[in-house]
Amino acid sequence: MKPPYDITTKTLKLITSISEKIGEISANHIDRPSPQLRKQNKIKTIHASLRIEGNTLTQQQITAIVDKKRVIGPKKDVLEVLNAIKVYDLLTTFNPISSKSFLNAHKLLMNDLIEKPGRYRRQEVGVFQGTKVAHIAPPAKNVPILMDDLFKYLKDEDEIALIKSCVFHYEMEFIHPFMDGNGRMGRLWQTVILMQKYPLFEFLPFETLISQTQSDYYNALSQSDKAGKSTLFIEYMLDVIDKSLNELLSFNNRTLKDIDRLNYFLTQGKNEFTRKDYMNVFKDISSATASRDLKKGVELNFFYKTGNKSLTIYRLTDEKN
């Protein structure tokens, strides 16, 4: 059965805005950031998602752990970060419509933090806010059936991916399928779902905005519970995504430098190419600029060239052997 929600005017406006921003990001060649920016965004995502769950480590400490440096901090917090790093390194390997893949992600994320990670709960649970019970989760015996239904919903190709990701996030939180790790799994799997349609979400740390509006996040979950449908949570999450994309555009609202263009071009998967191929990707640069870029790429050993003038062909250095 399709989870209940309404498509509101606000929802439609946000979907339109998000779609326009995704198009602009693609047109400006910033949908595949440099390796350094990818690393920074991964650190921001891990920091924000774990901070919501009470982790005390700073971005600087998480950066040190990513760089395999020793960090002094609570053992549990360090372990949470180490697990999250493993999971986010494997982000592209998860299948958004596979419950098996979902459970494997939980197993990695919660390894050595809870008993039997990667398995649905077999106990009754309630969600507390302070000393008050905010939510009583469905009976444990119903969890496998409810989660199976939720994954069947993800396979509905008539549903909009942006909506599906929000609905899954909310419904998973409502079902509360695990004894612990539900919040971070909800946010993680929303990213996995979005990545299937829009690869740029691998590099978009929207968890940072959730962390900054944490009370709104929990309020959207609570109000959706009371309404019996995920409409308000969908609006909240789409607004977070829209603002995160806006921040990405603002950060990258500059003329691309030669190294930016080269880094982007290398993500296109071309092992052999010409200057014309390069200019087909960057249509607003001159042939002289393209030649300077390619000369720098050769100097940096990104690729090497064979032939002269109009017969010049560039090949990736890795292909030389």
C-alpha positions as CSV (number, residue, x, y, z in Angstrom):
1,M,0.0,0.0,0.0
2,K,1.3,3.5,-0.9
3,P,2.3,5.5,2.2
4,P,-0.1,8.4,2.8
5,Y,0.9,12.0,2.0
6,D,-0.4,15.0,0.1
7,I,1.2,17.0,-2.7
8,T,0.9,20.6,-1.5
9,T,1.6,23.9,-3.3
10,K,4.7,24.2,-1.2
11,T,5.9,20.7,-2.2
12,L,5.4,21.5,-5.9
13,K,7.3,24.8,-5.6
14,L,10.2,23.1,-3.8
15,I,10.4,20.3,-6.4
16,T,10.5,22.9,-9.2
17,S,13.2,24.9,-7.4
18,I,15.3,21.8,-6.6
19,S,15.0,20.6,-10.3
20,E,16.1,24.0,-11.6
21,K,19.1,24.1,-9.2
22,I,20.2,20.5,-10.2
23,G,20.1,21.6,-13.8
24,E,22.2,24.7,-13.0
25,I,24.7,22.7,-11.1
26,S,25.1,20.3,-14.0
27,A,25.4,23.1,-16.5
28,N,28.1,24.8,-14.4
29,H,30.1,21.5,-14.1
30,I,29.9,21.4,-10.3
31,D,27.9,18.2,-10.0
32,R,31.2,16.2,-9.6
33,P,33.5,18.2,-7.2
34,S,37.2,17.7,-6.9
35,P,38.5,14.9,-4.7
36,Q,39.4,17.4,-1.9
37,L,35.9,18.9,-1.9
38,R,34.4,15.4,-1.9
39,K,36.5,14.6,1.2
40,Q,35.3,17.8,2.9
41,N,31.7,17.1,2.2
42,K,32.0,13.5,3.5
43,I,33.4,14.8,6.7
44,K,30.6,17.4,7.0
45,T,28.0,14.7,6.4
46,I,29.5,12.3,9.0
47,H,29.9,15.1,11.6
48,A,26.4,16.4,11.1
49,S,24.6,13.0,11.1
50,L,26.4,11.8,14.2
51,R,26.1,15.1,16.0
52,I,22.3,14.7,15.8
53,E,22.7,11.4,17.6
54,G,24.9,13.0,20.4
55,N,28.4,12.4,19.0
56,T,30.8,14.9,20.5
57,L,33.7,14.8,18.0
58,T,34.5,17.9,16.0
59,Q,35.0,18.2,12.3
60,Q,38.7,18.6,12.9
61,Q,38.8,15.3,14.9
62,I,36.8,13.5,12.2
63,T,39.2,14.9,9.6
64,A,42.1,13.5,11.6
65,I,40.4,10.1,11.8
66,V,39.8,10.1,8.0
67,D,43.6,10.9,7.6
68,K,44.3,7.9,9.9
69,K,45.6,10.0,12.7
70,R,45.2,9.2,16.4
71,V,42.4,11.1,18.1
72,I,41.6,11.4,21.8
73,G,37.9,11.1,22.5
74,P,35.1,8.9,23.9
75,K,35.7,5.3,22.5
76,K,32.0,5.0,21.4
77,D,32.2,8.3,19.5
78,V,35.4,7.3,17.7
79,L,33.9,4.0,16.8
80,E,30.8,5.7,15.4
81,V,33.0,7.8,13.2
82,L,35.1,4.8,12.0
83,N,32.0,2.9,11.1
84,A,30.5,5.9,9.3
85,I,33.6,6.4,7.2
86,K,33.4,2.7,6.1
87,V,29.8,3.2,5.1
88,Y,30.2,6.4,3.3
89,D,33.2,5.0,1.4
90,L,30.9,2.3,0.1
91,L,28.0,4.7,-0.7
92,T,27.9,3.9,-4.4
93,T,27.7,0.2,-3.8
94,F,24.4,0.2,-1.9
95,N,21.2,-0.7,-3.8
96,P,18.4,1.7,-2.7
97,I,15.6,-0.8,-3.4
98,S,17.3,-3.8,-1.7
99,S,16.4,-4.6,2.0
100,K,19.5,-6.8,2.0
101,S,21.7,-3.9,1.1
102,F,19.9,-1.7,3.7
103,L,20.6,-4.3,6.4
104,N,24.2,-4.6,5.4
105,A,24.6,-0.8,5.7
106,H,23.2,-0.9,9.2
107,K,25.5,-3.8,10.1
108,L,28.5,-1.7,9.0
109,L,27.2,1.5,10.6
110,M,26.4,0.0,14.0
111,N,29.2,-2.7,14.2
112,D,30.3,-3.2,17.8
113,L,27.9,-0.5,18.9
114,I,24.9,-2.7,19.5
115,E,24.2,-6.4,19.6
116,K,23.4,-8.1,16.3
117,P,23.6,-5.1,14.0
118,G,22.0,-5.5,10.6
119,R,19.0,-7.3,12.0
120,Y,15.5,-5.9,12.6
121,R,14.5,-5.5,16.2
122,R,12.7,-8.2,18.1
123,Q,11.6,-6.0,21.0
124,E,9.0,-3.3,21.5
125,V,10.4,0.2,21.6
126,G,9.3,3.8,22.2
127,V,10.9,7.0,21.2
128,F,11.5,9.5,24.0
129,Q,11.9,13.3,24.0
130,G,13.3,14.1,27.4
131,T,11.1,12.0,29.8
132,K,8.1,11.9,27.6
133,V,7.2,9.2,25.1
134,A,7.1,10.9,21.7
135,H,6.3,7.8,19.6
136,I,5.4,4.1,20.2
137,A,6.8,2.1,17.3
138,P,4.8,-0.7,15.7
139,P,5.1,-4.2,17.2
140,A,8.4,-5.9,16.5
141,K,6.6,-8.8,14.8
142,N,5.3,-6.4,12.1
143,V,8.6,-4.8,11.3
144,P,9.7,-7.2,8.5
145,I,6.4,-6.9,6.8
146,L,6.3,-3.1,7.1
147,M,9.8,-2.8,5.8
148,D,9.1,-5.2,2.9
149,D,6.1,-3.0,1.9
150,L,8.3,0.1,2.1
151,F,10.9,-1.4,-0.2
152,K,8.1,-2.4,-2.6
153,Y,7.0,1.3,-2.6
154,L,10.6,2.4,-3.6
155,K,10.2,0.2,-6.7
156,D,7.3,2.3,-7.9
157,E,8.7,4.1,-11.0
158,D,5.7,6.4,-11.2
159,E,6.7,8.1,-7.9
160,I,9.0,11.1,-8.0
161,A,12.4,10.3,-6.6
162,L,12.6,13.4,-4.4
163,I,9.2,12.4,-2.9
164,K,10.1,8.8,-2.5
165,S,13.3,9.6,-0.6
166,C,11.4,11.8,1.9
167,V,8.6,9.3,2.3
168,F,11.0,6.4,2.9
169,H,12.9,8.5,5.5
170,Y,9.8,9.4,7.4
171,E,8.2,5.9,7.2
172,M,11.4,4.2,8.3
173,E,11.6,6.5,11.3
174,F,8.0,5.7,12.1
175,I,8.6,1.9,11.9
176,H,11.8,2.2,13.9
177,P,13.1,-1.1,12.6
178,F,16.3,-1.2,14.7
179,M,17.0,-1.0,18.4
180,D,19.5,1.8,17.6
181,G,20.8,3.7,14.5
182,N,17.4,4.5,13.0
183,G,18.0,8.2,12.6
184,R,21.4,7.9,10.9
185,M,20.0,5.1,8.7
186,G,17.0,7.2,7.6
187,R,19.3,10.1,6.6
188,L,21.8,7.7,4.9
189,W,19.2,5.9,2.9
190,Q,17.6,9.1,1.7
191,T,21.0,9.9,0.2
192,V,21.3,6.5,-1.4
193,I,17.8,6.8,-2.9
194,L,18.5,10.3,-4.3
195,M,21.9,9.2,-5.7
196,Q,20.3,6.7,-8.0
197,K,18.5,9.5,-9.8
198,Y,20.9,12.4,-9.1
199,P,24.5,11.3,-8.5
200,L,25.4,14.8,-7.1
201,F,23.7,13.8,-3.8
202,E,26.7,11.7,-3.0
203,F,28.6,15.0,-2.5
204,L,25.8,17.1,-1.0
205,P,26.0,17.2,2.9
206,F,22.3,18.2,3.5
207,E,22.6,16.6,7.0
208,T,24.5,19.8,8.0
209,L,21.3,21.8,7.6
210,I,19.3,19.1,9.5
211,S,21.8,19.3,12.3
212,Q,21.3,23.1,12.4
213,T,17.5,22.8,12.4
214,Q,17.3,19.8,14.6
215,S,14.3,20.9,16.6
216,D,12.4,21.5,13.2
217,Y,13.5,18.0,12.1
218,Y,12.0,16.3,15.1
219,N,8.9,18.6,15.0
220,A,8.3,17.6,11.4
221,L,8.5,13.9,12.3
222,S,6.2,14.5,15.3
223,Q,3.6,16.6,13.4
224,S,3.5,14.0,10.6
225,D,2.9,11.3,13.2
226,K,-0.1,13.2,14.6
227,A,-1.4,13.9,11.1
228,G,-1.0,10.2,10.1
229,K,0.8,11.1,6.9
230,S,4.3,12.4,5.9
231,T,3.2,15.6,4.2
232,L,4.9,18.0,6.7
233,F,8.1,16.0,6.8
234,I,8.3,16.0,3.0
235,E,8.0,19.8,3.0
236,Y,10.7,20.1,5.7
237,M,13.1,17.7,3.9
238,L,12.6,19.3,0.4
239,D,13.2,22.7,2.0
240,V,16.5,21.4,3.5
241,I,17.6,19.9,0.1
242,D,16.7,23.1,-1.7
243,K,18.7,25.3,0.7
244,S,21.7,22.8,0.6
245,L,21.7,23.1,-3.2
246,N,21.5,26.8,-2.9
247,E,24.6,26.8,-0.7
248,L,26.4,24.6,-3.2
249,L,25.6,27.1,-6.0
250,S,26.6,30.1,-3.9
251,F,29.9,28.4,-2.9
252,N,30.7,27.6,-6.5
253,N,29.4,30.9,-8.0
254,R,32.7,31.7,-9.6
255,T,34.6,31.3,-12.9
256,L,36.1,27.8,-13.1
257,K,39.9,27.7,-13.0
258,D,41.9,25.5,-15.3
259,I,42.4,22.9,-12.5
260,D,38.7,22.9,-11.8
261,R,38.0,22.2,-15.5
262,L,40.6,19.5,-15.6
263,N,39.3,17.8,-12.5
264,Y,35.8,17.8,-13.8
265,F,36.8,16.5,-17.3
266,L,38.6,13.6,-15.7
267,T,35.3,12.5,-14.1
268,Q,33.8,12.1,-17.6
269,G,35.3,8.6,-18.1
270,K,37.1,9.4,-21.4
271,N,40.4,7.5,-21.7
272,E,41.2,9.0,-25.0
273,F,40.2,12.5,-26.3
274,T,41.0,15.5,-28.5
275,R,40.9,19.2,-27.8
276,K,37.5,19.3,-29.6
277,D,36.2,16.7,-27.1
278,Y,37.4,18.9,-24.2
279,M,35.7,22.0,-25.7
280,N,32.5,20.1,-26.2
281,V,32.3,19.8,-22.4
282,F,33.3,23.4,-21.8
283,K,31.5,25.2,-24.6
284,D,32.2,28.8,-23.3
285,I,36.1,28.6,-23.5
286,S,38.3,29.6,-26.4
287,S,40.5,27.1,-28.3
288,A,43.5,28.9,-26.8
289,T,42.2,28.4,-23.3
290,A,41.5,24.8,-24.0
291,S,45.1,24.3,-25.3
292,R,46.5,25.9,-22.2
293,D,44.3,23.7,-20.0
294,L,45.5,20.6,-21.8
295,K,49.1,21.6,-21.6
296,K,48.8,22.0,-17.9
297,G,47.1,18.6,-17.7
298,V,50.1,17.1,-19.5
299,E,52.5,18.9,-17.1
300,L,50.5,17.5,-14.1
301,N,50.8,14.0,-15.6
302,F,47.0,13.7,-15.8
303,F,47.4,12.5,-19.4
304,Y,49.9,12.5,-22.2
305,K,49.7,13.5,-25.8
306,T,50.5,11.9,-29.1
307,G,50.5,13.4,-32.6
308,N,50.8,17.1,-33.6
309,K,48.4,20.0,-34.3
310,S,45.0,18.8,-35.5
311,L,46.1,15.1,-35.1
312,T,46.9,15.5,-31.4
313,I,45.3,12.9,-29.2
314,Y,45.4,12.8,-25.4
315,R,45.3,9.6,-23.4
316,L,45.0,9.2,-19.6
317,T,48.4,8.4,-18.0
318,D,46.9,5.3,-16.4
319,E,46.3,3.9,-19.9
320,K,49.9,4.3,-20.8
321,N,50.8,0.9,-19.6
